[in-house]
Amino acid sequence: MINLINTIVPLAATAPGAEEESSSFLVSPSWGLMIWTLITFGIVFIVLTKVALPRIQEAIDARTNMIDESIKYAETQRVEADSLLADYRQRLAEAREQADEILARARKTADQREVDAIELGKKEREELLEQTRREIQLETEKSLQDLRREVANLTVIATEKVTRKSLTGDDQQRLIEEALAEVDFSALAGDAKNN
């Protein structure tokens, strides 16, 4: 096409009065130039229609199909993502419920253990107090028996010194019983229980 134009332009330039026409041939072209332009346009149009336009149309169709497939794929991905998001939210809600249940059970267990520990502590304290009371009672009774023996021995010794003679077993027994009757051991036992 460029060759055709190159051939026409020198012909127009060599024609008589070419200087006038060369300046205005674009504004008022000649009939020859118009015919050649139309023939060139027709040839280019036919070539484009037969060769280039089908390939361009195929490329456009392929691109359209690829875009449609991408849109469909994106839509399926969005649907799957929505499904996964809903599943995730459901699992998250279930996990929160389970966590709340675990916390509630843990609190209940802790409260029960606290109550059990308090009751066990009270029970052990009562047992220790009871055991201590029994030990105090036993020690008190033992001390009272030791005190009775000591009082009896002191009574015998004091009587022997006062009378300056040895007492017989019956006399000693009688003096011990009299001395013990005079001493109020129940008051001593009561004082020990109160302490």
C-alpha positions as CSV (number, residue, x, y, z in Angstrom):
1,M,0.0,0.0,0.0
2,I,2.9,2.3,0.8
3,N,4.4,1.4,-2.6
4,L,1.2,2.3,-4.3
5,I,1.1,5.7,-2.7
6,N,4.7,6.3,-3.4
7,T,4.0,5.6,-7.1
8,I,1.0,7.9,-7.2
9,V,2.7,10.8,-5.5
10,P,5.6,11.1,-8.0
11,L,3.1,10.9,-10.9
12,A,1.1,13.8,-9.4
13,A,4.3,15.7,-8.9
14,T,5.4,15.3,-12.5
15,A,2.1,16.4,-14.0
16,P,1.8,20.0,-15.3
17,G,0.7,22.4,-12.7
18,A,1.9,20.0,-10.0
19,E,3.1,22.8,-7.7
20,E,-0.5,24.0,-7.4
21,E,-1.9,20.6,-6.9
22,S,0.7,19.3,-4.4
23,S,-0.4,21.9,-1.9
24,S,-4.1,21.1,-2.2
25,F,-4.3,17.5,-3.2
26,L,-5.3,16.5,0.3
27,V,-8.0,19.1,0.3
28,S,-9.3,18.3,-3.1
29,P,-7.9,15.0,-4.3
30,S,-8.0,13.9,-7.9
31,W,-10.2,11.1,-9.3
32,G,-7.3,8.8,-9.7
33,L,-6.1,9.1,-6.2
34,M,-9.6,8.5,-4.9
35,I,-10.0,5.3,-7.0
36,W,-6.7,4.0,-5.9
37,T,-7.5,4.8,-2.3
38,L,-10.8,2.9,-2.6
39,I,-9.2,-0.1,-4.3
40,T,-6.5,-0.2,-1.5
41,F,-9.1,0.2,1.2
42,G,-11.1,-2.7,-0.4
43,I,-8.1,-5.0,-0.6
44,V,-7.1,-4.2,3.0
45,F,-10.7,-4.7,4.1
46,I,-10.9,-8.1,2.4
47,V,-7.5,-9.2,3.7
48,L,-8.5,-8.1,7.2
49,T,-11.9,-9.8,7.0
50,K,-10.5,-13.1,5.7
51,V,-7.3,-13.3,7.7
52,A,-7.0,-11.0,10.7
53,L,-10.6,-10.6,11.9
54,P,-11.2,-14.3,12.4
55,R,-8.0,-14.6,14.5
56,I,-8.9,-11.4,16.4
57,Q,-12.4,-12.8,17.0
58,E,-10.9,-16.2,18.2
59,A,-8.6,-14.3,20.6
60,I,-11.6,-12.2,21.8
61,D,-13.7,-15.4,22.2
62,A,-10.9,-17.2,24.0
63,R,-10.4,-14.2,26.3
64,T,-14.2,-14.1,26.9
65,N,-14.3,-17.8,27.7
66,M,-11.3,-17.4,30.1
67,I,-13.0,-14.5,31.8
68,D,-16.3,-16.4,32.1
69,E,-14.4,-19.4,33.6
70,S,-12.5,-17.2,36.0
71,I,-15.8,-15.6,37.1
72,K,-17.4,-19.1,37.6
73,Y,-14.3,-20.3,39.5
74,A,-14.3,-17.1,41.6
75,E,-18.0,-17.7,42.3
76,T,-17.4,-21.3,43.4
77,Q,-14.5,-20.2,45.5
78,R,-16.7,-17.5,47.1
79,V,-19.4,-20.1,47.8
80,E,-16.8,-22.4,49.3
81,A,-15.3,-19.6,51.4
82,D,-18.7,-18.6,52.7
83,S,-19.4,-22.3,53.6
84,L,-16.0,-22.5,55.3
85,L,-16.6,-19.3,57.1
86,A,-20.1,-20.5,58.3
87,D,-18.5,-23.8,59.4
88,Y,-15.7,-21.9,61.2
89,R,-18.2,-19.7,63.0
90,Q,-20.2,-22.7,64.0
91,R,-17.2,-24.5,65.4
92,L,-16.0,-21.3,67.1
93,A,-19.4,-21.0,68.8
94,E,-19.3,-24.7,69.8
95,A,-15.8,-24.2,71.2
96,R,-16.9,-21.2,73.2
97,E,-19.8,-23.2,74.6
98,Q,-17.5,-26.1,75.5
99,A,-15.1,-23.6,77.1
100,D,-17.9,-22.1,79.1
101,E,-19.0,-25.6,80.2
102,I,-15.5,-26.5,81.2
103,L,-15.1,-23.3,83.2
104,A,-18.5,-23.9,84.9
105,R,-17.5,-27.5,85.8
106,A,-14.1,-26.3,87.0
107,R,-15.7,-23.7,89.2
108,K,-18.2,-26.2,90.6
109,T,-15.5,-28.7,91.3
110,A,-13.3,-26.0,93.0
111,D,-16.3,-24.9,95.1
112,Q,-17.0,-28.5,96.0
113,R,-13.4,-29.2,96.9
114,E,-13.3,-26.1,99.0
115,V,-16.4,-27.2,100.9
116,D,-15.0,-30.7,101.3
117,A,-11.7,-29.3,102.5
118,I,-13.5,-27.1,105.0
119,E,-15.5,-30.0,106.3
120,L,-12.5,-32.2,106.4
121,G,-10.6,-29.5,108.3
122,K,-13.5,-29.2,110.8
123,K,-13.6,-33.0,111.2
124,E,-9.9,-33.2,111.8
125,R,-10.0,-30.3,114.2
126,E,-12.8,-32.0,116.2
127,E,-10.9,-35.3,116.2
128,L,-7.7,-33.5,117.4
129,L,-9.7,-31.6,120.1
130,E,-11.3,-34.9,121.2
131,Q,-8.0,-36.7,121.3
132,T,-6.5,-33.8,123.2
133,R,-9.3,-33.8,125.7
134,R,-8.9,-37.6,126.2
135,E,-5.1,-37.1,126.7
136,I,-5.8,-34.3,129.2
137,Q,-8.3,-36.4,131.0
138,L,-5.9,-39.4,131.2
139,E,-3.0,-37.1,132.3
140,T,-5.3,-35.5,134.9
141,E,-6.3,-38.9,136.3
142,K,-2.7,-40.1,136.3
143,S,-1.7,-36.9,138.1
144,L,-4.4,-37.3,140.7
145,Q,-3.4,-40.9,141.3
146,D,0.2,-39.8,141.7
147,L,-0.9,-37.0,144.0
148,R,-2.9,-39.4,146.1
149,R,0.1,-41.7,146.5
150,E,2.3,-38.8,147.4
151,V,-0.2,-37.5,149.9
152,A,-0.5,-41.0,151.4
153,N,3.3,-41.3,151.6
154,L,3.6,-37.8,153.2
155,T,0.9,-38.6,155.6
156,V,2.6,-41.8,156.7
157,I,5.9,-40.0,157.0
158,A,4.4,-37.1,158.9
159,T,2.6,-39.4,161.2
160,E,5.6,-41.4,162.0
161,K,7.6,-38.3,162.7
162,V,4.9,-37.0,165.0
163,T,4.3,-40.2,166.8
164,R,7.9,-41.3,166.5
165,K,7.0,-44.8,166.0
166,S,6.4,-47.1,163.1
167,L,2.8,-47.6,162.2
168,T,1.3,-51.0,161.4
169,G,-0.2,-51.6,158.0
170,D,-3.7,-51.2,159.4
171,D,-2.9,-47.9,161.0
172,Q,-1.2,-46.6,157.8
173,Q,-4.3,-47.6,155.8
174,R,-6.6,-45.9,158.2
175,L,-4.5,-42.7,158.3
176,I,-4.3,-42.6,154.5
177,E,-8.0,-42.9,154.1
178,E,-8.7,-40.2,156.6
179,A,-6.2,-37.9,154.9
180,L,-7.6,-38.6,151.5
181,A,-11.1,-38.0,152.7
182,E,-10.1,-34.5,153.9
183,V,-8.5,-33.6,150.6
184,D,-11.0,-32.6,147.9
185,F,-9.6,-34.3,144.8
186,S,-12.8,-33.7,142.8
187,A,-12.1,-30.0,143.0
188,L,-8.6,-30.6,141.6
189,A,-10.0,-32.7,138.8
190,G,-12.6,-30.0,138.0
191,D,-9.9,-27.3,137.8
192,A,-7.9,-29.5,135.5
193,K,-10.9,-30.1,133.2
194,N,-11.6,-26.3,133.1
195,N,-8.0,-25.6,132.1
